[in-house]
Amino acid sequence: MNQQEFVNLISPFKDKLFRMAKRLLVSTEEAEDATQEVLVKLWKNNNVLSNYSSVEAFAMTMTKNYCLDQLKSKRASNLQIVHNNYSDRTASVQKQIEDKDSWDWVEKIMETLPEQQRLILQMRDVEEYEFAEIAKIMEMSETAVRVALSRARKEIREQLVKKHNYGITYN
Amino acid sequence: MELHTIEKLVEKYFSGETSIAEEKQLKEYFSSPDVAPHLEQYRAIFGYFKQAKQEQFTKTVPLQPRKRSYVAWISVAASVAVLSGTLYFMNQLSEQPNLNQDLGTFESPEVAFQETQKALQMVSENVNEGVKSIDYINEYNQTTKTIFK
């Protein structure tokens, strides 16, 4: 496989890898580095890629494992990932500000979820993967995926309702 | 879309039983301007998911490794070429003078002895000739002696 073929192969899902990495690592820079790392690893193994039925699922699994490893080593060395992705929203229409604000809430609530639920939610609700695919990537059974997904969705709803009711602003 | 079905779908959604198509329906509904007031609270969720999919990976992927090994092989080949080239050249250089400096040899030792003597004689004659020309230094010494006695 030459470079051009490889780029064509990864281009449909490289954004998905990035978004998944960002879901876990939160920081954009960290996520970019992780995605790069995974893609370079894929490129190095490109002679065996044809053995995999779905390169996308394989890449997603690699990204998931890589990011979890990253988090583990960061925690072990007692380092926090620093991020400043929250852009300021000046000169925006009132409605849009409100929307963005509540999207930020959802994002922050998702950050509080366990990693497994975060990943499943990301793949199902953002990337719209089928349960079978998610189960394969997560190395879980489909039922377990469904249960985790339901839990994650309910947790978001609960947190969001709380915020709406008490009008607490989240920083 | 009928409010009743949406409510049902939302319920199914939270228990993790909706299909991808049904979830798409929900996303569609919640991104429309007229969401029922009691469902308003869920708008953020679906809005966020839709927006989260827009983010893109903009960094370029450095597909260097393969290229780098290629370059490494080129440098190996180049160094081998340079090394063998210099070796060949040196060999040629050291062989040529050997041929030119072959001055021949003598068969019998006696003749060799005579020839050597002849050569040494010639050298000594020449040396003596040179020594003669510095005799005047002695002359100089003698004159200074007569003055500074």
Interface residues (C-beta under 8 A of the other chain):
Chain A: Q3 F6 V7 I10 K14 D15 L17 F18 R19 K22 E32 T35 Q36 L39 V40 W43 K44 D99 S102 W103 W105 V106 E107 Q122 R124 D125 V126 E127 E128 E130 R146 V147 L149 S150 R153 K154 I156 R157 L160 V161 H164
Chain B: Y13 F14 S15 G16 E17 I20 E23 K24 Q41 Y42 R43 A44 I45 G47 Y48 F49 Q51 A52 K53 E55 Q56 F57 T58 K59 V61 P62 L63 P65 R66
